[in-house]
Each structure stands twice: as C-alpha cells, then as structure tokens.
Amino acid sequence: MIPYARHSLSEDDITAVVNALRSGNLTQGPMVPAFERAVCNYVGSKYGVATNSATSALHIACESLGAKSGDVIWTSPISFVASANCALYCGASIDFVDIDPQTFNICPDLLHKRLVRTKNSSQRPKILIVVHMAGQSASMDRIYELAVRFGFSIIEDASHSLGAEYNSRRVGCCEFSDIAVFSFHPSKIIAAGEGGIAVTNDKELAANMELIKSHGVTRDRDLFDGPSDGDWYYQQLCLGYNYRLSDIHAALGLSQLERIEQFLKARRAIARHYDEQLDPEFILAPFRGENRRSSFHLYIIKTKSPSTAVRDRLFDALVGQGIRPNVHYIPIHTQPFFRKLGFKSGDFPNAEDYYRRALSLPIFPDFPLSEASRVADIINEEAKLP
Ligand SMILES: *Cc1c(COP(=O)(O)O)cnc(C)c1O
C-alpha cells in the first residue's frame, strides 16, 4: 500500500543516530541544544525548547502562558485532537471557531464576529491556538490585530508547517504570535522519531517552558529560592513533567533538517503536479492564499459535490488500486469525548461540510510524480461518475 505520508531516511541520518549512540549521551547531551539552535536559526526565532512531541510542546506552551482552570482557549475544529487537548491538560476549557471553507484554516471573520459577540470578557479566550492546516499559514496579520484589540495570546500549532512562509518570513519567526510549535513525528516535514519544539522570542516564556518540560526542576543558582546547599543541589520551582527529547532523537532531527530544502522542493513539485492533473470540474485543488507559501505537509482536495458518498467513493477507488489516502481531520467537536463536554453536530457547519468532502492524497519526498499522475487519473475517473 502506498501511504499518504512517509518519512525519508538517508545513510547520513542513520550515521547521525549511531554517532549519538556511541557518544556516551543517550539523553541530555549536546544534540538537543544543537537541534534547538538549528531549528531557531532556520525559522528565525530567538529561543527553542525541544520536547518529546508537539503535543507536549503545546501543553508547556499553554502552561507558560498561564492557562488554568477558569480560562478559555479557542482553536480550530479541523485539526488533530492535540490542538484542543492541551487546553484541557491545564484545566482550562476549550471552544472552537469555524474554518474558512476555502483555506481550511480558522476563519478571521468568524473569529472577529465571535469576539465582538462575546460581551462577557471572562468568556473571551486567554489563548488562541492557530493551526496552519496542511502547511499553509493562516491569516496571521488579521488574527494578530484581533489579539491586540481583544487581549489574548497566540500559539501557532505549526506541526504541519516547518518551512512554510508567510509574508516572505518563515512560520515560526513568531512575528504574530507568542509561541509556535512544530512536530517531528515521521509523517511531518522532518522526522525525529517522535519529537517537537516550542519556539518563541520571549526569554521569560522560554525559561518557563524549559522548567516545565523537566519536572519544574532547575540547577540554575540564579533561579533558586534561598541559598544552594552544594554542587549537588537542585530545586523544584513549579509542577513540571518529563517532556524532554533524547539526544538520539535530536541527532536524527538535526540530520534531517539539513535536507529540508530538498524535502520541501519535492513536496511542492508533487503539489504542482496534482494541481495540473486534477479535473477542476469535479475537484477543488488546495487554495493558495496571498503572501504565503505552503510546506505541503498534506495535499487536501475537496470534492465539488457536497455529498460524502463521492469522497467515500474516491477513497475506496484509491484503496482498490493499492493507494491509501487519508482524511484530515474528523472535526474535533464531533469526537465522543468532546460531545461529552457538550459539543454537538451542527456547532461548526463549515468544518462538518469540509469533513464530508476532504481527502488527503499521497505526498512525501520520495513519492514519484508518475505515481501522482496515477492517483490523479483514478480521482478524475471516479469523480465524474454519476
Ligand atoms: C501531528 C500533530 C500534532 C501532534 O504532534 P505529535 O508530535 O505527534 O505530538 C498536533 N497538532 C497537529 C495539527 C498535528 O498535525
């Protein structure tokens, strides 16, 4: 079966991991800070806190911004569940703002309306988690304006978006956000096995996240409450977790980062190829917004037909030909767990309509264009059937 996503490993990647294993440090050695610096240099942010997943990075990002019981956090219903769960880990409550049907990102107009309508300021969000779906940045300048006006923080869930650009700057430079989070799960742009990072330009947030990711414990005397008992001494200053990335994973991530331009180039070539091959009479290719460049973590088509039967038929036809597409995502608010929190079908109609029509076609660096043509042919044939 051809998957929708697959990592690309080189001999250099394998050597990098073996070297980390031979170095004597399996964790907390030099590879993690080297990887953090490399990601910061690449995206254009000042500080980076590597974690064992993007999910952990989202959690420490929310904690460092002070999310707690009684606070409200908003995000998009079209994302992986982790974008919403991070609010609940902190005891905050979660709510959603519907998507723009064209970009699949949170809709700035709906966000604006909702903020104006929410007269009681305690029900306005403390944090907005903006997801850059498939690797295309949301409209950050407009969202940032609203954040300033209504007084909330912004976390970018940029799990899909390493290498994506907005206004000619890389996503992760945090020009319009407090913190941005990337994932290094093997399906994403670069792989660390498992892994994530939270990047920021705010020194205090970075220090806070560093503490929370490692038990709330520090060996830094400058941070101690009172004098040190000796060289062995450490203090726990807050409640923390063990969310550290290992040196083995960081070595793989660092080695993969060296090939990111090659990965992005391949992904963008496949996307262009699909754009050209898919029949626009039946299929909506991904919309490309102004002043932005997608990293094409996903290539998501939408059927013109609003019926889920057409999308389901396309899915089955591809599976029948040995190709396994995917659907990203099931609207979070319709998951049984979120229904138990009070959400219901109909709450976010754009997201629900999107879900009936969306299909993620295979896209990954080693996926040949000839196979993309075959995928497009199958889609075009099936889509035009009555
Ligand atoms: C993959 C993903 C995550 C979680 O990443 P992990 O590194 O697997 O924890 C969070 N949000 C989005 C949008 C993702 O795609």
The ligand as an SDF file (V2000), in Angstrom:
LIG
                    3D

 15 15  0  0  0  0  0  0  0  0999 V2000
    0.8470   15.8570   14.4300 C   0  0  0  0  0  0  0  0  0  0  0  0
    0.1070   16.9710   15.0270 C   0  0  0  0  0  0  0  0  0  0  0  0
    0.1410   17.2510   16.3930 C   0  0  0  0  0  0  0  0  0  0  0  0
    0.8020   16.3480   17.3860 C   0  0  0  0  0  0  0  0  0  0  0  0
    2.1250   16.1170   17.0890 O   0  0  0  0  0  0  0  0  0  0  0  0
    2.9290   14.9930   17.9090 P   0  0  0  0  0  0  0  0  0  0  0  0
    4.3660   15.3770   17.6640 O   0  0  0  0  0  0  0  0  0  0  0  0
    2.5640   13.6920   17.2900 O   0  0  0  0  0  0  0  0  0  0  0  0
    2.5400   15.0980   19.3210 O   0  0  0  0  0  0  0  0  0  0  0  0
   -0.5210   18.3690   16.8610 C   0  0  0  0  0  0  0  0  0  0  0  0
   -1.1980   19.1730   16.0310 N   0  0  0  0  0  0  0  0  0  0  0  0
   -1.2720   18.9310   14.7040 C   0  0  0  0  0  0  0  0  0  0  0  0
   -2.0140   19.8850   13.8390 C   0  0  0  0  0  0  0  0  0  0  0  0
   -0.6370   17.8070   14.1710 C   0  0  0  0  0  0  0  0  0  0  0  0
   -0.7460   17.5440   12.8730 O   0  0  0  0  0  0  0  0  0  0  0  0
  1  2  1  0
  2  3  1  0
  2 14  2  0
  3  4  1  0
  3 10  2  0
  4  5  1  0
  5  6  1  0
  6  7  2  0
  6  8  1  0
  6  9  1  0
 10 11  1  0
 11 12  2  0
 12 13  1  0
 12 14  1  0
 14 15  1  0
M  END
$$$$
